[in-house]
Amino acid sequence: MEEKSSKRNQNLMQLIRRVHGLVENPDLEKHRQSQNHLGSILGNTRDINYREIDIDGTYAEWVSVNRVHMKKYVILHCHGGGYSTGSSLYARTLTSKLAASTSMDVLCFDYRLAPEHPYPAATEDAMKVWNYLMLLGYGARDIILTGDSAGGNLALALTLKLKEEGRLLPRGIVLMSPWTDLTSSGESFTEKAEVDPVLNSDYINRMIQAYADGQDLKNPMISPLFGDFRGFPPVYIQVGENEILLSDSLRLHRAFVKANVSVKLDTYRGMWHVFQMSPVKAAREAMDKNAEFIYDICR
């Protein structure tokens, strides 16, 4: 029985490695298609409704449970993919779980991708979608921002931009394996290089070059780790123990503590980058904890 479980886990890890990172498939277009294929398989459930919308040229979709649910608050999700891949369809592996666990509507959007559209295209699109929610009648305090990997980066960059413009900030932020430091200066980049089943430094360097070539990588809009977090809303961070981006979360947590921000960090033993997408027990537990955090801040 144990051998069977181990074999299943190995197969799952191979699938995750193939679709989540460009480690084995450097062809961007094929990689984007394989992610969408995975999203359509893992994200499809009769319990969830998906409604496509167009926000001034940006594709987005509402993800909602197929039952009576809370309308006062809304979750705005920023998908991952190294700023070069990913989509709302791929993100259904997370947005469906967020909608189901919280009974809240989730809005996910397809920001423009690098290298065709490098920095600051994604942040501009995120701001456009934020403004769309304002036009719908939501207040900033009605919105919970969530993001995984590069989407965690984008959620932080959007909040820093709102703060810079003197605008109201979201009610709270949930980050899953956020990519916060494009200078790659964290210890885990070397310490976890051998155990990370999803990412490696070559892949990350390709993503950095595509998104921020020629830019100052310490710009907080590119590497939010270096931002000023004073006045930020409550934040919850989840990260896998076996990922080279572990330091991005640990150091972010320390930065929030230093800025007197209410922050909680959970490090999941033996887990990999954005493990919440996977059909494993730890993923279900993590999504339940995301929902608990969201309920707590919405009281």
DALIN-V488539 format. One record per pair of residues at least 6 apart in sequence whose C-alpha atoms are under 7 Angstrom apart, sorted by the first residue. I is the first residue (numbers start at 1). GAP is how many residues later the second one is. D is the distance in whole Angstrom. If there is no record, write none. Layout:
BEGIN
i->I gap->GAP d->D
i->I gap->GAP d->D
END
This chain:
BEGIN
i->13 gap->184 d->7
i->16 gap->182 d->7
i->17 gap->180 d->6
i->17 gap->181 d->5
i->18 gap->6 d->6
i->19 gap->12 d->7
i->19 gap->15 d->6
i->19 gap->16 d->6
i->20 gap->178 d->7
i->21 gap->177 d->6
i->21 gap->178 d->6
i->22 gap->181 d->6
i->23 gap->176 d->7
i->23 gap->180 d->6
i->25 gap->6 d->7
i->32 gap->53 d->5
i->32 gap->54 d->6
i->35 gap->51 d->7
i->35 gap->55 d->5
i->36 gap->53 d->6
i->36 gap->54 d->5
i->38 gap->52 d->7
i->39 gap->50 d->5
i->39 gap->51 d->4
i->39 gap->52 d->6
i->39 gap->53 d->6
i->39 gap->54 d->6
i->40 gap->49 d->6
i->42 gap->51 d->6
i->43 gap->49 d->5
i->43 gap->50 d->5
i->43 gap->53 d->6
i->47 gap->18 d->6
i->47 gap->19 d->5
i->48 gap->15 d->7
i->48 gap->16 d->6
i->48 gap->17 d->5
i->48 gap->18 d->5
i->48 gap->48 d->7
i->49 gap->14 d->6
i->49 gap->15 d->5
i->49 gap->16 d->6
i->49 gap->17 d->6
i->50 gap->11 d->6
i->50 gap->12 d->6
i->50 gap->13 d->5
i->50 gap->14 d->7
i->51 gap->10 d->5
i->51 gap->11 d->5
i->51 gap->12 d->7
i->52 gap->8 d->6
i->52 gap->9 d->4
i->52 gap->10 d->6
i->53 gap->6 d->6
i->53 gap->7 d->5
i->53 gap->8 d->6
i->54 gap->6 d->6
i->55 gap->74 d->7
i->58 gap->52 d->6
i->58 gap->53 d->7
i->59 gap->50 d->6
i->59 gap->51 d->6
i->60 gap->28 d->7
i->60 gap->48 d->6
i->60 gap->49 d->4
i->60 gap->50 d->6
i->61 gap->27 d->7
i->61 gap->46 d->6
i->61 gap->47 d->6
i->61 gap->48 d->6
i->62 gap->43 d->7
i->62 gap->44 d->6
i->62 gap->45 d->5
i->62 gap->46 d->7
i->63 gap->32 d->7
i->63 gap->33 d->7
i->63 gap->36 d->7
i->63 gap->42 d->6
i->63 gap->43 d->5
i->63 gap->44 d->6
i->64 gap->35 d->6
i->64 gap->40 d->7
i->64 gap->41 d->5
i->64 gap->42 d->6
i->65 gap->34 d->6
i->65 gap->35 d->6
i->65 gap->38 d->6
i->69 gap->34 d->5
i->69 gap->35 d->6
i->70 gap->33 d->6
i->70 gap->34 d->5
i->71 gap->33 d->7
i->72 gap->70 d->7
i->73 gap->31 d->7
i->73 gap->69 d->5
i->73 gap->70 d->6
i->74 gap->30 d->6
i->74 gap->31 d->5
i->74 gap->32 d->6
i->74 gap->68 d->6
i->74 gap->69 d->5
i->74 gap->70 d->6
i->75 gap->29 d->7
i->75 gap->30 d->6
i->75 gap->31 d->5
i->75 gap->32 d->6
i->75 gap->68 d->6
i->75 gap->69 d->5
i->75 gap->70 d->6
i->75 gap->71 d->7
i->76 gap->30 d->6
i->76 gap->31 d->5
i->76 gap->32 d->6
i->76 gap->67 d->7
i->76 gap->68 d->6
i->76 gap->69 d->5
i->76 gap->70 d->6
i->77 gap->29 d->7
i->77 gap->30 d->6
i->77 gap->31 d->5
i->77 gap->68 d->6
i->77 gap->69 d->5
i->77 gap->70 d->5
i->78 gap->30 d->6
i->78 gap->68 d->6
i->78 gap->69 d->5
i->78 gap->70 d->7
i->78 gap->73 d->4
i->78 gap->74 d->7
i->78 gap->76 d->7
i->78 gap->77 d->6
i->79 gap->7 d->7
i->79 gap->8 d->6
i->79 gap->9 d->7
i->79 gap->12 d->6
i->79 gap->68 d->6
i->79 gap->69 d->6
i->79 gap->72 d->5
i->80 gap->6 d->6
i->80 gap->68 d->5
i->80 gap->69 d->5
i->80 gap->70 d->5
i->80 gap->71 d->4
i->81 gap->68 d->7
i->81 gap->69 d->6
i->82 gap->68 d->5
i->82 gap->125 d->6
i->83 gap->30 d->6
i->83 gap->31 d->6
i->83 gap->67 d->6
i->83 gap->128 d->6
i->84 gap->29 d->5
i->84 gap->30 d->5
i->84 gap->31 d->6
i->84 gap->123 d->7
i->85 gap->28 d->7
i->87 gap->23 d->5
i->88 gap->20 d->6
i->88 gap->21 d->6
i->88 gap->22 d->6
i->93 gap->184 d->5
i->94 gap->183 d->6
i->95 gap->11 d->7
i->97 gap->190 d->7
i->98 gap->189 d->7
i->99 gap->6 d->6
i->99 gap->7 d->6
i->101 gap->186 d->7
i->101 gap->187 d->6
i->101 gap->190 d->6
i->102 gap->189 d->5
i->111 gap->11 d->5
i->111 gap->14 d->6
i->111 gap->15 d->7
i->112 gap->9 d->6
i->112 gap->10 d->6
i->114 gap->96 d->6
i->114 gap->97 d->5
i->115 gap->95 d->5
i->115 gap->96 d->6
i->118 gap->92 d->7
i->118 gap->93 d->4
i->118 gap->94 d->6
i->119 gap->92 d->6
i->119 gap->93 d->6
i->123 gap->31 d->6
i->123 gap->34 d->7
i->123 gap->35 d->6
i->126 gap->32 d->7
i->127 gap->31 d->7
i->140 gap->28 d->6
i->140 gap->29 d->6
i->140 gap->30 d->5
i->140 gap->31 d->7
i->141 gap->28 d->7
i->141 gap->29 d->5
i->141 gap->30 d->4
i->142 gap->29 d->6
i->143 gap->27 d->5
i->143 gap->28 d->6
i->144 gap->26 d->6
i->144 gap->27 d->5
i->144 gap->28 d->5
i->144 gap->29 d->6
i->145 gap->10 d->6
i->145 gap->25 d->7
i->145 gap->27 d->6
i->145 gap->28 d->5
i->145 gap->29 d->6
i->146 gap->6 d->7
i->146 gap->9 d->7
i->146 gap->27 d->6
i->146 gap->28 d->5
i->146 gap->29 d->6
i->147 gap->8 d->6
i->147 gap->27 d->7
i->147 gap->28 d->5
i->147 gap->29 d->6
i->148 gap->27 d->6
i->148 gap->28 d->5
i->148 gap->29 d->6
i->148 gap->30 d->6
i->148 gap->126 d->7
i->149 gap->27 d->6
i->149 gap->28 d->5
i->149 gap->29 d->4
i->149 gap->30 d->5
i->150 gap->28 d->6
i->150 gap->29 d->5
i->152 gap->23 d->5
i->152 gap->24 d->7
i->152 gap->26 d->4
i->152 gap->27 d->6
i->153 gap->25 d->6
i->153 gap->26 d->5
i->153 gap->27 d->5
i->153 gap->71 d->7
i->156 gap->68 d->6
i->157 gap->64 d->5
i->157 gap->67 d->6
i->159 gap->10 d->6
i->162 gap->6 d->7
i->162 gap->7 d->6
i->163 gap->6 d->7
i->170 gap->63 d->7
i->171 gap->62 d->6
i->172 gap->61 d->5
i->172 gap->62 d->5
i->172 gap->63 d->6
i->172 gap->125 d->7
i->173 gap->61 d->6
i->173 gap->62 d->5
i->173 gap->63 d->6
i->174 gap->61 d->6
i->174 gap->62 d->5
i->174 gap->63 d->6
i->175 gap->61 d->6
i->175 gap->62 d->5
i->175 gap->63 d->6
i->176 gap->61 d->6
i->176 gap->62 d->5
i->176 gap->63 d->6
i->176 gap->98 d->6
i->177 gap->61 d->6
i->177 gap->62 d->5
i->177 gap->72 d->7
i->177 gap->96 d->6
i->177 gap->97 d->6
i->178 gap->70 d->7
i->178 gap->71 d->6
i->179 gap->66 d->7
i->179 gap->69 d->6
i->180 gap->43 d->5
i->180 gap->44 d->5
i->180 gap->45 d->5
i->180 gap->68 d->5
i->181 gap->42 d->5
i->181 gap->43 d->7
i->181 gap->44 d->6
i->181 gap->67 d->6
i->182 gap->26 d->7
i->182 gap->35 d->6
i->182 gap->41 d->5
i->183 gap->34 d->6
i->183 gap->35 d->7
i->186 gap->61 d->5
i->186 gap->62 d->7
i->187 gap->60 d->6
i->188 gap->56 d->5
i->188 gap->57 d->6
i->188 gap->58 d->6
i->188 gap->59 d->5
i->189 gap->55 d->5
i->189 gap->56 d->7
i->192 gap->50 d->6
i->192 gap->51 d->6
i->192 gap->52 d->5
i->193 gap->7 d->7
i->193 gap->51 d->6
i->195 gap->47 d->6
i->196 gap->46 d->5
i->196 gap->47 d->5
i->196 gap->48 d->6
i->196 gap->76 d->7
i->197 gap->75 d->7
i->198 gap->74 d->7
i->198 gap->75 d->6
i->217 gap->6 d->6
i->218 gap->8 d->6
i->220 gap->6 d->5
i->220 gap->7 d->5
i->225 gap->27 d->6
i->229 gap->27 d->6
i->229 gap->30 d->6
i->230 gap->29 d->5
i->230 gap->30 d->7
i->230 gap->31 d->7
i->231 gap->30 d->7
i->232 gap->29 d->6
i->233 gap->28 d->7
i->234 gap->27 d->6
i->234 gap->28 d->5
i->234 gap->29 d->6
i->235 gap->27 d->6
i->235 gap->28 d->5
i->235 gap->29 d->6
i->236 gap->27 d->6
i->236 gap->28 d->5
i->236 gap->29 d->6
i->237 gap->27 d->6
i->237 gap->28 d->5
i->237 gap->29 d->6
i->238 gap->27 d->6
i->238 gap->28 d->5
i->238 gap->29 d->6
i->239 gap->7 d->6
i->239 gap->10 d->7
i->239 gap->27 d->7
i->239 gap->28 d->5
i->239 gap->29 d->6
i->240 gap->6 d->7
i->240 gap->27 d->6
i->240 gap->28 d->5
i->240 gap->29 d->6
i->240 gap->30 d->7
i->240 gap->31 d->4
i->240 gap->32 d->5
i->240 gap->33 d->6
i->241 gap->26 d->6
i->241 gap->27 d->6
i->241 gap->28 d->5
i->241 gap->29 d->6
i->241 gap->30 d->6
i->241 gap->31 d->7
i->242 gap->28 d->6
i->242 gap->29 d->6
i->242 gap->30 d->5
i->243 gap->29 d->5
i->243 gap->30 d->6
i->253 gap->10 d->7
i->253 gap->12 d->7
i->256 gap->7 d->7
i->257 gap->6 d->7
i->275 gap->8 d->6
i->276 gap->7 d->4
i->276 gap->10 d->7
i->276 gap->11 d->7
i->277 gap->6 d->7
END
